[in-house]
Amino acid sequence: FLYTLRRNILKVTLQKQEKNQVCMEVEVDALHVADTYEKRFREASRSVNIPGFRKGKAPRKILEKYIQTDMVKQDVLEFLVSESYSEALKGLDESVEPISEPQIELVKFDLNEPLVFKATLEVKPEIKLGTFENLELEIDPVDEIGDTDVETELENLRKRHGELVVVERPIQQDDVVTLDIYGEVEGEPIPQGATDNLAMEIKPGNFVPGFTEQLIGVSTGEEKTIDITFPDNYAVVDLRDKQGKFKVNVKEVKELKLPELNDEFAHHMGEGHMDGEVASVEELKARVKSDLARNNEFAQLMKNQQTLIETIVDSSEVEVPESMERRELYAMWSNTEGKTLSERNIDKEVLQASWENFLSREDMVTEARKRIKTTLVLSEIAKVKNITVTSEELNEELDKFSAGYQIPREQLREQLIKNNRMIPLIDELLSLKIVNWVESNSKVTVKGAAQAEEKVEAVAESKE
């Protein structure tokens, strides 16, 4: 088709290729190419100092000797490709949503002639929605809260408020130790394998499988040589399945001393960590059970929502593009292993090995595909049902944040835009709105919930 670009003509041909790729050939009118070159040449001439002439006033032939015309042409080429690519996308008859940067192939470029280039790009894949409304699902209930759950949570509370104290005894399970370590493989030092004052909790599998287990029974001031075999899925690919040797010096052993579970501890929990006063252990148990039950209700709601969405996604058809899969995997890695390693100032080689290992993990690939398919399906539902975030809804959300940060709404808006956080906020609001629509247009019940409600009502009536 032909497309007018500010009085100039773009000729665009679109050809679909395999999977979700399209090739767009763009031809830019020769007059526009020449005009753009002249404009850039004049701009360059204004900054050139030529003896005997004012800036920009020298004859053309003299200017060409002082101006690097090849650089001007390259600048013109980059500008025209960027400009015409964007305008060509806008003028397409059918909706084309790129999901990656285009691969540009220059076909022809010379002054006073049409510019021709090809742009190969990945576009949003075709999505065939399954049934996404008027569904009726029955979900298994989450496990009920029992006395064991309460006791476990009380123990966790004590651990969170315990105190690490230095002890003069051999290392035991769950201790926190300070070590100097030096590691090598096949007689060669391990990169980043020498660390002083390394704090480590003695738990199975920590650091490298089999490492902490061999420290049990060692005392402060003692040295220990630990032999291990790096697992076949170890983050550093070069170390997988190899025999490692670590020389360890134990510098300090600490034990977590737990506070006694008594009324004083219960009162302390109520004062600073719970909403309201707690006077006794029995009251603390009741409060913990109530909190766990409330968490359980939320867990049931999340399970209902997740099951409904998974049902819709599973019934839909979409081929996840490799580029989206890789980007999602990188985001997942960056927020987990990558972040942890970066904070430890690990070498780039180790970071790269960690990323390559993450990329090869089938469980992570499966999770990435699941996330992308869910996003694509929900976005298609929004498109079909015309679900959008209105300006009023966005302003309402901004008002909540501005009240919390105590700054004007427009100032907050400017900050979000400046920090590239506005679009993620709108995306989050849209996701919530789509999920709310899906939930309100289907029916999800919990197995046995109706009978449980009847029993509660019957007990209440008998007490009356």
PLY file of the C-alpha trace (Angstrom):
ply
format ascii 1.0
element vertex 464
property float x
property float y
property float z
element edge 463
property int vertex1
property int vertex2
end_header
0.00 0.00 0.00
0.97 3.66 -0.29
1.15 5.87 2.77
1.60 9.65 2.86
4.43 10.83 5.11
4.14 14.61 5.36
3.64 15.15 1.60
6.13 12.35 0.86
5.18 8.86 -0.20
5.97 5.61 1.62
5.42 2.39 -0.26
5.01 -0.50 2.17
4.68 -4.19 1.40
3.87 -6.61 4.22
4.62 -10.31 3.97
3.87 -12.87 6.66
6.59 -15.40 7.37
6.87 -18.52 9.52
5.47 -18.55 13.05
4.85 -15.01 14.27
7.31 -13.16 12.03
6.46 -10.62 9.35
8.67 -8.85 6.81
7.86 -5.27 5.95
9.54 -3.75 2.89
9.55 0.02 2.98
10.35 2.36 0.12
10.91 6.05 0.90
10.34 8.59 -1.86
13.56 9.87 -3.50
12.54 13.50 -3.00
12.25 12.97 0.77
15.68 11.30 0.81
17.24 14.26 -1.04
15.46 16.87 1.11
16.57 15.14 4.32
20.18 15.00 3.15
20.17 18.69 2.25
18.75 19.60 5.62
21.38 17.57 7.50
24.17 18.92 5.24
23.16 22.51 6.00
23.04 21.76 9.72
26.56 20.32 9.56
27.87 23.30 7.57
26.87 25.71 10.33
29.43 24.18 12.69
32.38 24.13 10.24
35.07 26.82 10.45
36.52 27.62 7.00
39.15 30.39 6.69
37.78 33.42 4.82
34.11 32.47 5.16
31.41 32.87 7.78
29.94 29.63 9.15
27.64 28.07 6.60
28.37 30.67 3.91
31.15 28.93 1.97
30.42 27.58 -1.54
29.04 24.03 -1.71
32.20 22.50 -3.29
34.40 23.99 -0.56
32.00 22.83 2.19
32.12 19.27 0.85
35.88 19.23 1.37
35.49 20.07 5.05
32.36 18.06 5.87
32.51 14.27 6.17
29.68 13.55 3.76
29.77 9.83 4.48
28.90 10.56 8.12
26.08 12.86 6.99
24.73 10.10 4.74
24.90 7.59 7.59
23.04 10.01 9.83
20.40 10.51 7.14
20.04 6.75 6.66
19.53 6.08 10.37
17.02 8.93 10.66
14.98 7.88 7.62
14.86 4.22 8.61
13.69 5.09 12.13
11.14 7.64 10.90
9.70 5.58 8.05
9.60 2.35 10.07
7.44 4.00 12.75
5.19 5.66 10.19
4.84 2.44 8.19
3.66 0.56 11.29
1.01 3.22 11.93
-0.26 2.96 8.36
-0.74 -0.79 8.23
-4.28 -1.86 7.35
-4.15 -4.79 9.75
-3.10 -4.58 13.38
0.56 -5.48 13.79
1.89 -5.47 17.35
5.69 -5.84 17.42
7.11 -7.67 20.43
10.79 -7.17 19.60
13.10 -4.73 17.87
13.13 -5.19 14.08
16.02 -6.67 12.13
16.79 -4.11 9.43
18.20 -5.15 6.04
19.23 -2.32 3.74
18.20 -3.00 0.13
19.08 0.30 -1.58
20.26 3.71 -0.44
21.74 6.49 -2.54
21.14 10.19 -2.76
18.39 11.29 -5.18
17.04 7.72 -5.30
14.36 5.96 -3.24
15.52 4.36 0.02
14.47 0.72 0.27
14.88 -1.46 3.35
13.32 -4.54 4.87
12.27 -4.82 8.50
11.78 -8.33 9.87
9.99 -8.34 13.19
8.29 -10.63 15.63
4.68 -9.74 16.26
2.17 -10.71 18.87
1.09 -14.28 18.07
-2.42 -15.30 17.12
-4.50 -16.19 20.18
-7.48 -18.54 19.99
-9.48 -18.09 23.15
-11.23 -21.03 24.74
-14.25 -20.63 26.99
-13.58 -17.66 29.26
-17.02 -16.72 30.64
-20.01 -18.43 32.22
-17.78 -21.17 33.61
-18.88 -23.19 36.64
-16.03 -24.72 38.66
-15.90 -26.63 41.94
-12.58 -26.27 43.80
-11.04 -28.45 46.49
-10.79 -26.64 49.83
-7.41 -25.71 51.30
-6.36 -27.63 54.40
-8.03 -26.51 57.60
-6.01 -24.92 60.40
-5.24 -27.32 63.24
-3.35 -27.31 66.55
-0.15 -28.42 64.80
-0.26 -25.36 62.55
-0.65 -23.11 65.59
2.30 -24.76 67.38
4.46 -24.43 64.26
3.65 -20.73 63.95
4.38 -20.15 67.66
7.78 -21.81 67.15
8.40 -19.56 64.14
7.53 -16.52 66.24
10.07 -17.56 68.84
12.72 -18.09 66.17
12.07 -14.68 64.62
12.58 -13.06 68.02
15.47 -15.26 69.11
18.98 -14.02 69.77
22.19 -15.36 68.26
24.74 -15.93 71.03
28.31 -17.15 70.79
28.80 -20.67 72.18
31.97 -22.64 73.01
30.99 -26.09 71.80
31.14 -28.15 68.60
28.90 -27.10 65.70
25.35 -28.43 65.75
22.45 -28.40 63.30
20.87 -24.88 62.82
23.89 -23.03 64.24
25.20 -19.94 62.46
28.96 -20.09 61.94
31.64 -17.71 60.68
34.19 -19.32 58.38
37.29 -18.62 56.34
37.18 -20.92 53.31
39.44 -21.71 50.38
38.18 -23.94 47.57
39.82 -25.69 44.65
38.91 -28.17 41.94
41.48 -30.55 40.45
44.24 -28.61 42.16
43.17 -25.25 40.72
41.59 -22.44 42.78
37.85 -22.00 42.32
36.91 -18.50 41.07
35.43 -16.63 44.04
36.22 -19.74 46.09
38.26 -17.97 48.75
36.21 -16.00 51.28
36.94 -14.71 54.76
34.37 -14.18 57.52
31.64 -16.02 55.63
28.46 -16.36 57.72
26.62 -19.61 57.11
23.65 -21.39 58.64
24.17 -25.09 59.24
21.37 -26.63 57.21
21.40 -29.57 54.77
22.00 -28.42 51.20
23.23 -24.97 52.16
26.15 -23.58 50.10
26.97 -26.84 48.28
25.16 -30.13 49.03
27.18 -32.11 51.59
29.20 -29.11 52.81
27.47 -28.09 56.04
26.88 -31.69 57.09
30.65 -32.21 57.38
31.01 -29.20 59.68
28.89 -30.73 62.44
31.14 -31.59 65.41
33.89 -29.10 64.48
34.75 -26.48 67.14
35.88 -22.84 67.02
39.54 -22.53 66.05
39.65 -25.89 64.32
40.37 -26.46 60.65
38.56 -28.94 58.45
39.10 -30.19 54.89
35.79 -30.89 53.19
35.48 -32.99 50.04
32.32 -32.55 47.98
30.97 -33.34 44.53
29.33 -30.42 42.77
25.80 -31.41 41.63
25.00 -31.79 37.93
22.70 -28.74 38.09
25.16 -26.45 39.87
24.95 -22.78 38.87
28.56 -22.66 37.63
28.50 -24.97 34.61
32.27 -25.60 34.66
32.05 -27.08 38.17
29.22 -29.53 37.56
29.96 -33.15 38.56
33.52 -32.24 39.57
35.26 -33.07 42.84
35.84 -30.03 45.02
38.02 -29.59 48.09
37.50 -26.82 50.67
39.86 -25.88 53.48
37.76 -24.38 56.26
38.73 -22.48 59.40
35.92 -22.14 61.95
36.18 -18.67 63.53
32.93 -18.49 65.51
29.89 -20.57 66.40
26.54 -19.02 67.32
23.37 -20.63 68.59
19.88 -19.20 68.29
18.51 -18.79 71.81
14.72 -18.81 71.73
12.62 -16.74 74.15
10.51 -18.77 76.56
6.89 -19.20 75.53
5.21 -17.53 78.52
2.78 -14.70 79.28
5.59 -12.12 79.13
6.49 -13.19 75.57
2.79 -13.19 74.63
2.40 -9.64 75.99
5.49 -8.51 74.04
4.03 -9.96 70.82
0.76 -8.12 71.40
2.47 -4.81 72.12
4.77 -4.54 69.14
3.82 -7.15 66.57
0.06 -7.75 66.69
-3.00 -5.58 66.46
-4.18 -5.34 70.07
-3.11 -6.41 73.53
-2.32 -10.03 74.31
-2.21 -10.93 78.01
-1.43 -14.66 78.07
-0.12 -17.62 76.12
-3.67 -18.85 75.61
-4.68 -15.51 74.14
-1.60 -15.58 71.93
-2.57 -19.03 70.65
-6.08 -17.81 69.93
-4.73 -14.75 68.08
-2.32 -16.89 66.04
-5.12 -19.30 65.14
-7.34 -16.40 64.09
-4.57 -14.92 61.92
-3.86 -18.30 60.33
-7.57 -18.77 59.61
-7.72 -15.36 57.95
-4.66 -16.25 55.87
-6.39 -19.50 54.99
-9.43 -17.63 53.68
-7.17 -15.52 51.48
-5.35 -18.65 50.30
-8.70 -20.16 49.29
-9.62 -17.04 47.32
-6.25 -17.12 45.55
-6.67 -20.83 44.78
-10.12 -20.19 43.33
-8.79 -17.35 41.19
-5.73 -19.28 40.03
-7.76 -22.37 39.12
-10.24 -20.29 37.12
-7.51 -18.50 35.19
-5.57 -21.73 34.57
-8.75 -23.34 33.21
-9.24 -20.48 30.78
-5.58 -20.41 29.74
-5.40 -24.20 29.28
-8.43 -24.13 26.97
-6.88 -21.38 24.82
-4.36 -21.85 22.03
-1.28 -19.69 21.54
2.28 -20.40 20.45
4.70 -18.62 22.80
7.40 -16.77 20.79
10.99 -17.64 21.69
11.92 -13.98 22.16
9.19 -13.49 24.77
10.18 -16.73 26.47
13.82 -15.66 26.71
12.95 -12.19 28.03
10.69 -13.68 30.68
13.38 -16.15 31.71
15.89 -13.33 32.02
13.49 -11.33 34.18
12.94 -14.39 36.40
16.70 -14.98 36.70
17.44 -11.30 37.36
15.00 -11.27 40.27
16.37 -14.47 41.85
19.80 -16.00 41.22
21.08 -13.07 39.20
20.18 -10.58 41.90
21.77 -12.67 44.64
25.01 -13.16 42.72
25.20 -9.51 41.66
24.87 -8.38 45.26
27.89 -10.56 46.07
29.95 -8.87 43.31
30.48 -12.17 41.52
32.63 -12.24 38.37
30.88 -11.79 35.01
31.91 -15.32 34.00
30.08 -16.79 36.99
27.03 -14.61 36.32
26.98 -15.76 32.69
27.28 -19.40 33.75
24.42 -18.96 36.21
22.23 -17.43 33.49
23.05 -20.21 31.02
22.19 -22.82 33.64
18.90 -21.06 34.41
18.14 -20.93 30.69
18.57 -24.71 30.41
16.30 -25.61 33.34
13.12 -27.22 32.07
11.13 -26.20 35.16
12.01 -22.53 34.62
11.25 -22.71 30.89
7.85 -24.26 31.66
7.08 -21.55 34.21
8.13 -18.78 31.79
5.88 -20.17 29.04
2.99 -20.44 31.48
3.40 -16.81 32.56
3.59 -15.53 28.99
0.60 -17.56 27.80
-1.44 -16.30 30.76
-0.51 -12.70 29.96
-1.36 -13.12 26.26
-4.70 -14.80 26.94
-5.78 -12.20 29.50
-4.76 -9.38 27.15
-6.84 -10.96 24.38
-9.85 -11.14 26.71
-9.38 -7.44 27.43
-9.26 -6.75 23.69
-12.39 -8.81 22.93
-14.39 -7.37 25.83
-12.96 -3.85 25.49
-11.61 -3.81 29.04
-9.46 -0.73 29.61
-8.20 1.47 32.43
-10.05 4.77 32.37
-8.43 8.09 33.27
-10.74 8.26 36.30
-9.53 4.86 37.54
-5.90 5.85 37.03
-6.41 9.13 38.88
-8.12 7.29 41.74
-5.08 5.01 42.09
-2.69 7.96 41.87
-4.66 9.71 44.61
-4.10 6.74 46.92
-0.36 6.90 46.35
-0.19 10.69 46.57
-1.99 10.59 49.92
0.48 8.03 51.22
3.54 9.93 49.99
1.94 13.30 50.82
2.68 14.86 47.43
0.29 16.30 44.80
-1.14 13.89 42.25
0.40 15.64 39.24
3.83 15.70 40.87
3.53 11.95 41.48
2.43 11.44 37.86
5.50 13.32 36.60
7.80 11.22 38.81
6.25 7.96 37.60
6.63 8.99 33.97
10.20 10.17 34.53
11.15 6.86 36.20
9.33 4.73 33.57
6.89 3.46 36.19
3.62 4.78 34.74
3.13 2.07 32.10
3.82 -0.78 34.61
1.26 0.81 36.96
-1.36 0.97 34.19
-0.56 -2.63 33.22
-1.04 -3.73 36.83
-4.39 -1.94 37.07
-5.49 -3.48 33.78
-4.50 -6.98 34.94
-6.54 -6.57 38.11
-9.51 -5.32 36.10
-9.32 -8.27 33.67
-9.14 -10.78 36.53
-12.07 -9.10 38.29
-14.08 -9.31 35.06
-13.25 -13.00 34.63
-14.23 -13.77 38.22
-17.51 -11.84 38.03
-18.50 -13.65 34.81
-18.00 -17.20 36.09
-19.03 -19.16 39.17
-16.49 -20.83 41.44
-17.57 -22.83 44.50
-15.58 -24.71 47.13
-16.39 -28.39 47.65
-18.26 -28.93 50.91
-18.61 -25.19 51.60
-22.40 -25.27 51.46
-22.61 -28.19 53.89
-20.16 -26.47 56.25
-22.30 -23.32 56.26
-25.40 -25.37 57.00
-23.66 -26.97 60.01
-22.61 -23.56 61.35
-26.16 -22.23 60.98
-27.57 -25.33 62.65
-25.20 -24.95 65.64
-26.10 -21.26 65.92
-29.82 -22.06 65.88
-29.42 -24.78 68.54
-27.68 -22.29 70.85
-30.55 -19.87 70.46
0 1
1 2
2 3
3 4
4 5
5 6
6 7
7 8
8 9
9 10
10 11
11 12
12 13
13 14
14 15
15 16
16 17
17 18
18 19
19 20
20 21
21 22
22 23
23 24
24 25
25 26
26 27
27 28
28 29
29 30
30 31
31 32
32 33
33 34
34 35
35 36
36 37
37 38
38 39
39 40
40 41
41 42
42 43
43 44
44 45
45 46
46 47
47 48
48 49
49 50
50 51
51 52
52 53
53 54
54 55
55 56
56 57
57 58
58 59
59 60
60 61
61 62
62 63
63 64
64 65
65 66
66 67
67 68
68 69
69 70
70 71
71 72
72 73
73 74
74 75
75 76
76 77
77 78
78 79
79 80
80 81
81 82
82 83
83 84
84 85
85 86
86 87
87 88
88 89
89 90
90 91
91 92
92 93
93 94
94 95
95 96
96 97
97 98
98 99
99 100
100 101
101 102
102 103
103 104
104 105
105 106
106 107
107 108
108 109
109 110
110 111
111 112
112 113
113 114
114 115
115 116
116 117
117 118
118 119
119 120
120 121
121 122
122 123
123 124
124 125
125 126
126 127
127 128
128 129
129 130
130 131
131 132
132 133
133 134
134 135
135 136
136 137
137 138
138 139
139 140
140 141
141 142
142 143
143 144
144 145
145 146
146 147
147 148
148 149
149 150
150 151
151 152
152 153
153 154
154 155
155 156
156 157
157 158
158 159
159 160
160 161
161 162
162 163
163 164
164 165
165 166
166 167
167 168
168 169
169 170
170 171
171 172
172 173
173 174
174 175
175 176
176 177
177 178
178 179
179 180
180 181
181 182
182 183
183 184
184 185
185 186
186 187
187 188
188 189
189 190
190 191
191 192
192 193
193 194
194 195
195 196
196 197
197 198
198 199
199 200
200 201
201 202
202 203
203 204
204 205
205 206
206 207
207 208
208 209
209 210
210 211
211 212
212 213
213 214
214 215
215 216
216 217
217 218
218 219
219 220
220 221
221 222
222 223
223 224
224 225
225 226
226 227
227 228
228 229
229 230
230 231
231 232
232 233
233 234
234 235
235 236
236 237
237 238
238 239
239 240
240 241
241 242
242 243
243 244
244 245
245 246
246 247
247 248
248 249
249 250
250 251
251 252
252 253
253 254
254 255
255 256
256 257
257 258
258 259
259 260
260 261
261 262
262 263
263 264
264 265
265 266
266 267
267 268
268 269
269 270
270 271
271 272
272 273
273 274
274 275
275 276
276 277
277 278
278 279
279 280
280 281
281 282
282 283
283 284
284 285
285 286
286 287
287 288
288 289
289 290
290 291
291 292
292 293
293 294
294 295
295 296
296 297
297 298
298 299
299 300
300 301
301 302
302 303
303 304
304 305
305 306
306 307
307 308
308 309
309 310
310 311
311 312
312 313
313 314
314 315
315 316
316 317
317 318
318 319
319 320
320 321
321 322
322 323
323 324
324 325
325 326
326 327
327 328
328 329
329 330
330 331
331 332
332 333
333 334
334 335
335 336
336 337
337 338
338 339
339 340
340 341
341 342
342 343
343 344
344 345
345 346
346 347
347 348
348 349
349 350
350 351
351 352
352 353
353 354
354 355
355 356
356 357
357 358
358 359
359 360
360 361
361 362
362 363
363 364
364 365
365 366
366 367
367 368
368 369
369 370
370 371
371 372
372 373
373 374
374 375
375 376
376 377
377 378
378 379
379 380
380 381
381 382
382 383
383 384
384 385
385 386
386 387
387 388
388 389
389 390
390 391
391 392
392 393
393 394
394 395
395 396
396 397
397 398
398 399
399 400
400 401
401 402
402 403
403 404
404 405
405 406
406 407
407 408
408 409
409 410
410 411
411 412
412 413
413 414
414 415
415 416
416 417
417 418
418 419
419 420
420 421
421 422
422 423
423 424
424 425
425 426
426 427
427 428
428 429
429 430
430 431
431 432
432 433
433 434
434 435
435 436
436 437
437 438
438 439
439 440
440 441
441 442
442 443
443 444
444 445
445 446
446 447
447 448
448 449
449 450
450 451
451 452
452 453
453 454
454 455
455 456
456 457
457 458
458 459
459 460
460 461
461 462
462 463
